[in-house]
Amino acid sequence: MLSEERNRILTSFSSGTPMGEMLRRYWWPVAFSHDLKSPDVRKVRLLGQDLAIFRYRDGTTHVLSDSCPHRGASMSMGIVENHGLRCPYHGWLFDGKGRCLHQPGEPAESTFRERVRTTAYSAQELGGLIFVYIGPDPVPALPRYDLFCWDDAIRDVGHAVIPCNFVQVLENAVDLDHVAWLHGRYSQWLASRGVADEIPEMFTQINALTAFDRTDYGILLRRMLEGQNPTADDWAVGHPLVFPNLLRLGGGGSYSFHIRVPIDDETTWALWYTAYKPGDRATPGPEPVTSYPVPWRTSDGEFLLNNVEGQDIMAWMTQGKIADRTKEHLGTVDAGVILLRKIIFEQIEAVAAGRDPMNVYRGDAPDIIELPQEHEKFGNGAAYLADVMAATQARFSPRKNEILQRFAMARSTAPLAASQTPVPGLIAPS
């Protein structure tokens, strides 16, 4: 368990708080590129701060504080002009660097505008997402993680706003034992009562052994399922949590980032960002990124529990908007959670001492950062893809059938049929 003070430090993200200052050293996705037209402006909220993101006619993107320094009206309700964003209240115009260019109503000879600025932040786009940086100068490089950069992938992204704290969502990422219970046994229980369809059997497999290896980028999660041997991808390869907010998952030709974004202390934007590689050569260049909302409530307001992410969301939210860790009792299965918290507090201490936390890139950042991931996840081979798309938030994707069809077409031309592909690391029954 944590003390009340340590729990407050862990879950408070506003400017000036230890956790808030540490998290402000990173770039965060706040919107999809295709949602911000040219010209356009919209409001986003990150780490408890309200921001106005706007795009000029030339396609460039800028970020200002949402509060006009004149009398506090919302800049995200303003007018995008050729050289800046004009406040709707009194027409003050600010450029993308926060400089005041025009103050209607002030005398022509006035220099007042030269003494007024608003706060401007950095914005970049990568992989169909708009990232912003709201921390101190100098601005670090935006990490180019592999899924954001591939040219030969179909990118399909589910997303949802979850009314609970970012950390309890993140802690779920390093909890390997919940899979067999929340998504396995619980699904069987729901199915027995006719509440939801049973999730595929692969989610019911019990971990015989788990490992949480500390790495330069965060934590590598590995498991050996009952009936597996050490050559299985689940143990030999594993998948990483990339600090502070990315979980890498996938298999069977799908590669995913579970991205968590702290909107404020009680709200998290969750993204399930998947890059599919069917292996066809019909589309030599990158395809447009598509996005879709992921529902987590039924029509009568109950939790929607017929998919993995819906079950996760239920578990996150029923801990409360901010989990009270003074009442918890951690055990052996919580080794990943314990390690994650240790890393978080270490990064807070690094920032307090004037150092960069982990995964902050300066100078010449790598052109692309490749990350490990199982290919034969749960020993399930090519069958994993269809099963996981039926069982997870991907079931809500408008492109689900198209993606499966493209995989089927690509595999039908392969020398070895997918059903004949051997599954490494699985011990044959005696």
C-alpha positions in Angstrom: 0.0 0.0 0.0 1.0 3.7 -0.3 0.7 6.4 2.3 -1.9 9.1 1.6 0.8 11.5 0.8 2.5 9.2 -1.7 -0.8 8.4 -3.4 -1.5 12.1 -3.7 1.9 12.7 -5.3 1.3 9.8 -7.7 -2.1 11.0 -8.9 -1.8 14.8 -9.0 -0.8 16.2 -12.4 -1.3 20.0 -12.3 1.5 22.4 -12.9 3.9 22.6 -10.0 3.1 19.1 -8.6 6.0 16.6 -8.6 4.1 14.2 -10.9 2.8 17.0 -13.1 6.3 18.4 -13.5 7.8 15.0 -14.5 5.0 14.2 -17.0 5.4 17.7 -18.6 8.9 16.6 -19.8 7.2 14.4 -22.5 5.3 14.8 -25.7 1.6 13.8 -25.5 -0.9 13.0 -28.3 -4.0 15.2 -27.8 -5.9 14.8 -31.1 -6.1 13.1 -34.4 -4.6 14.9 -37.4 -7.7 14.3 -39.5 -9.9 16.0 -36.9 -8.2 19.4 -37.2 -9.1 20.8 -40.6 -7.3 23.6 -42.3 -8.1 26.2 -41.1 -9.6 25.2 -37.8 -9.3 25.4 -34.0 -10.3 23.1 -31.2 -10.0 22.9 -27.4 -8.0 20.1 -25.8 -7.1 19.5 -22.1 -3.8 17.9 -21.0 -2.5 17.5 -17.4 -5.2 19.8 -16.2 -4.4 22.6 -18.7 -6.8 23.9 -21.3 -5.2 24.4 -24.7 -6.3 25.9 -28.1 -4.9 23.9 -31.0 -5.2 25.6 -34.4 -4.2 24.9 -38.0 -3.4 27.6 -40.5 -4.4 27.3 -44.2 -0.9 26.1 -45.0 -1.4 23.1 -42.7 0.9 24.1 -39.9 -0.3 23.5 -36.4 0.1 25.6 -33.3 -0.9 25.5 -29.6 -1.7 28.4 -27.3 -3.1 28.6 -23.8 -6.9 28.5 -24.1 -7.3 31.6 -21.9 -6.9 35.0 -23.6 -4.6 37.2 -21.5 -7.0 40.1 -22.1 -10.0 39.0 -20.0 -9.8 35.2 -20.0 -12.2 34.3 -22.8 -11.6 31.0 -24.6 -9.2 31.2 -27.5 -10.4 27.8 -28.8 -13.7 29.6 -29.7 -11.8 32.1 -31.8 -11.1 32.8 -35.4 -8.2 31.4 -37.3 -6.6 34.0 -39.6 -3.7 34.0 -41.9 -1.2 35.0 -39.3 -2.7 33.9 -36.0 -5.7 33.1 -33.8 -8.1 36.0 -32.9 -10.0 36.0 -29.6 -13.7 36.0 -30.2 -14.4 38.4 -27.3 -12.5 41.6 -28.3 -10.6 40.5 -31.3 -7.0 40.4 -29.9 -4.9 38.5 -32.4 -2.0 36.2 -31.3 0.5 34.3 -33.5 1.7 30.8 -33.0 4.5 32.0 -30.8 2.2 33.8 -28.4 2.9 37.3 -29.6 0.1 39.8 -29.8 -0.2 41.2 -33.3 -3.4 43.3 -33.1 -5.5 44.9 -30.4 -8.7 46.5 -32.0 -9.8 49.5 -30.1 -6.3 50.6 -28.9 -4.9 53.8 -30.4 -2.8 53.2 -33.6 0.3 54.6 -31.9 -0.1 52.3 -28.8 2.7 49.9 -27.9 0.5 48.0 -25.5 0.4 44.9 -27.7 4.2 44.6 -27.5 3.9 44.1 -23.8 1.3 41.4 -23.9 1.9 37.7 -24.7 0.1 34.5 -24.3 1.7 31.1 -23.6 2.6 29.1 -26.7 3.5 25.5 -26.8 5.2 23.2 -29.3 3.1 20.9 -31.6 4.2 18.1 -34.0 2.4 15.5 -36.0 3.4 11.9 -36.3 1.5 8.7 -37.3 -1.8 10.5 -37.7 -1.7 12.1 -34.2 -1.1 15.6 -33.0 1.5 15.7 -30.2 2.1 18.7 -27.9 4.8 19.5 -25.4 3.9 21.8 -22.5 7.0 21.5 -20.4 10.0 23.8 -20.0 12.6 24.6 -22.6 14.6 23.3 -24.3 12.0 21.2 -26.2 13.1 17.6 -26.5 12.8 15.6 -29.7 9.6 13.7 -30.4 10.4 10.0 -30.2 9.7 8.2 -33.4 8.4 4.9 -32.2 8.1 2.3 -34.9 4.3 2.0 -35.2 4.0 5.7 -35.9 6.5 5.5 -38.7 5.9 2.4 -40.8 4.9 3.0 -44.5 3.5 -0.5 -45.1 0.8 -0.7 -42.4 -2.9 -0.1 -42.0 -3.4 2.2 -38.9 -6.7 1.9 -37.2 -7.2 3.6 -33.8 -10.0 3.1 -31.2 -10.3 5.7 -28.5 -12.4 6.6 -25.4 -12.4 9.1 -22.6 -12.4 7.3 -19.3 -13.5 9.2 -16.1 -10.7 8.0 -13.8 -7.1 8.7 -13.0 -4.3 8.0 -15.5 -2.2 5.9 -13.1 -4.7 3.2 -12.4 -5.2 2.9 -16.1 -1.4 2.6 -16.6 -1.0 0.1 -13.8 -3.3 -2.3 -15.6 -0.6 -2.5 -18.3 1.8 -4.2 -16.0 -0.7 -6.6 -14.5 -0.2 -9.9 -16.3 -2.3 -12.1 -14.0 -5.6 -10.2 -14.6 -5.8 -11.5 -18.1 -6.9 -15.1 -17.2 -9.3 -13.9 -14.5 -10.9 -10.6 -15.8 -10.9 -11.6 -19.5 -11.0 -15.4 -19.0 -12.9 -16.7 -16.0 -15.0 -13.5 -15.7 -16.0 -13.9 -19.4 -17.0 -17.5 -18.7 -19.2 -16.3 -15.8 -20.9 -13.6 -17.9 -21.5 -16.1 -20.7 -23.0 -18.6 -18.3 -25.6 -16.0 -17.3 -26.3 -14.9 -20.9 -24.8 -11.4 -20.2 -22.1 -11.5 -22.9 -20.5 -13.8 -25.4 -17.6 -15.8 -24.0 -14.2 -14.4 -25.0 -11.8 -16.9 -26.9 -10.1 -19.6 -24.9 -6.6 -18.1 -25.3 -7.5 -15.5 -22.6 -8.2 -18.2 -20.0 -4.7 -19.6 -20.0 -3.0 -19.4 -16.6 0.5 -18.0 -16.2 3.0 -20.6 -14.9 5.7 -17.9 -14.6 5.9 -14.2 -15.1 8.8 -11.7 -15.3 9.1 -7.9 -15.3 12.5 -7.0 -16.6 13.6 -3.4 -16.1 15.0 -1.9 -19.4 16.3 1.4 -20.7 12.8 2.2 -22.0 10.7 0.9 -19.0 9.6 -2.6 -18.4 9.7 -5.8 -20.5 6.7 -8.0 -19.6 7.2 -11.8 -20.1 5.0 -14.8 -19.2 5.2 -18.6 -19.6 1.8 -20.1 -19.9 0.9 -23.5 -18.5 2.0 -26.0 -21.2 4.6 -23.7 -22.8 8.3 -24.0 -22.8 10.9 -21.2 -22.6 11.2 -20.9 -26.5 7.6 -19.5 -26.7 7.4 -15.8 -27.8 5.4 -15.0 -24.6 8.5 -15.8 -22.6 11.4 -15.5 -25.0 10.3 -12.1 -26.5 7.6 -10.5 -24.4 6.3 -7.0 -24.8 7.3 -3.7 -23.4 5.8 -0.9 -21.4 7.5 2.3 -22.7 7.5 4.9 -20.0 5.5 7.0 -19.3 2.4 5.9 -21.2 2.8 3.2 -24.0 2.1 -0.5 -23.8 3.2 -2.5 -26.8 1.0 -5.5 -27.6 0.0 -7.7 -30.6 0.5 -10.8 -32.7 -0.6 -12.4 -35.9 0.3 -9.4 -38.0 -1.1 -6.8 -35.7 1.1 -4.4 -33.7 -0.5 -2.1 -31.1 0.2 0.7 -28.7 -2.1 1.1 -25.8 -1.7 4.8 -25.2 -2.8 6.6 -22.0 -3.1 10.4 -21.9 -3.8 12.2 -18.6 -6.5 14.8 -19.4 -6.6 15.8 -15.7 -6.5 14.1 -12.3 -9.9 12.4 -12.9 -10.0 11.8 -16.7 -7.9 9.8 -19.1 -7.9 9.6 -22.9 -7.3 5.9 -23.9 -6.2 5.1 -27.4 -5.8 1.6 -28.9 -3.4 2.4 -31.8 -2.9 -0.6 -34.1 -0.7 -1.0 -37.2 -1.7 -4.0 -39.2 0.7 -5.6 -41.7 -1.2 -8.1 -43.8 1.7 -8.5 -46.2 -0.2 -7.5 -49.4 1.5 -5.3 -51.9 -1.6 -3.5 -53.1 -0.8 -0.3 -51.2 2.9 0.5 -51.4 2.6 3.7 -49.5 1.1 4.7 -46.1 -2.7 4.6 -45.8 -4.6 7.3 -44.0 -5.0 6.7 -40.3 -8.6 6.0 -39.3 -10.2 6.3 -35.9 -13.4 5.2 -34.2 -15.0 5.7 -30.7 -15.0 2.7 -28.4 -18.3 2.4 -26.4 -18.0 1.2 -22.8 -21.6 1.7 -21.7 -24.7 -0.2 -22.7 -27.9 1.7 -23.8 -29.2 1.5 -20.2 -26.0 2.8 -18.7 -24.4 -0.4 -17.5 -20.8 -1.4 -18.2 -20.4 -2.9 -21.7 -18.5 -6.2 -20.8 -18.5 -8.1 -24.1 -14.9 -7.2 -24.9 -11.5 -7.1 -23.3 -11.3 -3.3 -23.1 -14.8 -2.9 -21.7 -13.8 -5.3 -18.9 -10.6 -3.3 -18.3 -12.6 -0.1 -18.1 -14.9 -1.6 -15.6 -12.0 -2.6 -13.4 -10.3 0.9 -13.7 -13.5 2.8 -13.0 -14.7 0.7 -10.1 -11.6 1.6 -8.2 -13.0 5.2 -8.0 -12.0 8.3 -9.9 -8.7 8.2 -8.0 -7.9 4.9 -6.5 -7.2 4.9 -2.8 -3.9 3.0 -2.5 -3.8 3.3 1.3 -6.3 0.4 1.5 -4.7 -2.0 -1.0 -2.9 -5.2 -0.2 -0.3 -6.0 -2.9 0.9 -9.6 -3.4 3.3 -11.6 -5.5 1.2 -11.1 -8.7 1.6 -7.3 -8.3 5.4 -7.3 -9.0 4.9 -5.3 -12.2 2.8 -2.7 -10.4 5.4 -2.4 -7.6 8.2 -1.9 -10.2 6.2 0.6 -12.2 5.6 2.8 -9.1 9.3 2.6 -8.2 10.2 3.8 -11.7 7.7 6.6 -11.5 9.0 7.9 -8.2 12.6 7.6 -9.5 11.7 9.8 -12.5 10.0 12.4 -10.2 13.2 12.5 -8.2 15.3 12.9 -11.4 13.3 15.9 -12.5 13.4 17.5 -9.0 17.3 17.1 -9.2 17.4 18.9 -12.6 17.8 15.8 -14.8 15.7 14.4 -17.6 13.5 11.4 -16.9 13.8 8.3 -19.0 12.9 8.3 -22.7 13.4 12.1 -23.1 15.5 12.5 -26.3 17.8 15.3 -26.9 19.8 16.3 -30.0 19.8 13.7 -32.7 17.1 11.3 -31.7 16.9 7.9 -33.6 15.2 8.0 -37.0 13.0 5.1 -35.8 12.8 3.3 -32.4 12.1 -0.3 -32.9 10.4 -2.2 -30.0 10.1 -5.9 -29.2 6.8 -7.7 -29.4 5.5 -11.3 -29.5 4.5 -12.6 -32.9 2.9 -15.9 -31.8 1.1 -14.4 -28.7 -0.5 -17.0 -26.4 1.0 -19.6 -28.7 -1.9 -18.9 -31.0 -0.2 -18.3 -34.3 -2.1 -16.8 -37.2 -5.4 -17.6 -35.6 -4.7 -14.9 -33.0 -5.7 -12.0 -35.3 -9.3 -13.1 -35.9 -9.8 -14.1 -32.3 -8.4 -10.8 -30.9 -10.4 -8.6 -33.3 -13.6 -10.4 -32.1 -12.7 -10.1 -28.5 -11.3 -6.6 -28.1 -12.2 -3.0 -28.9 -11.3 -3.8 -32.6 -14.7 -5.4 -32.9 -16.1 -1.8 -33.1 -13.7 -0.8 -35.9 -15.6 0.0 -39.2 -12.6 -1.5 -41.0 -12.6 -4.9 -39.1 -13.9 -7.0 -42.0 -11.7 -5.3 -44.6 -8.6 -5.8 -42.5 -9.4 -9.5 -41.9 -10.1 -9.9 -45.6 -6.8 -8.4 -46.6 -5.0 -10.8 -44.3 -6.9 -13.7 -45.7 -6.0 -12.7 -49.3 -2.3 -12.2 -48.4 -2.1 -15.6 -46.6 -3.9 -17.4 -49.4 -0.9 -16.6 -51.7 1.7 -17.6 -49.2 3.7 -20.8 -49.8 2.5 -22.3 -46.4 -1.1 -21.9 -45.4 -1.7 -20.1 -42.1 -3.4 -23.1 -40.6 -0.2 -25.2 -41.3 2.1 -22.7 -39.7 3.9 -24.3 -36.8 3.6 -22.6 -33.4 7.0 -22.4 -31.7 7.3 -23.0 -27.9 4.1 -24.9 -27.4 4.5 -28.3 -25.7 2.5 -30.9 -27.4 0.1 -32.9 -25.2 1.2 -36.4 -24.3 
